[in-house]
């Protein structure tokens, strides 16, 4: 994503070790890179953000920002990003 990109504000699923969280992309962090808060990283890594530092997650763009709102999408009967 670059300055004034059409993907700014888009919703993405990040998946690591069968855990998926949803994030909204706001700024460029480097090709193939997401810079997420420790709280989000802890949710993705089951509390291991500090220990792991960084992980290789699968990123999937799922739509506009509204797609990241709680209850907007479901998988296996639960909201995405809520484990």
Secondary structure, DSSP 8 states (H G I E B T S, - for coil): --TT-TTTTEEEEEEETTEEEEEE--S--STT-----HHHHHHHHTS-HHHH-----EEEEEEEGGGGSTTSSEETTEETT--
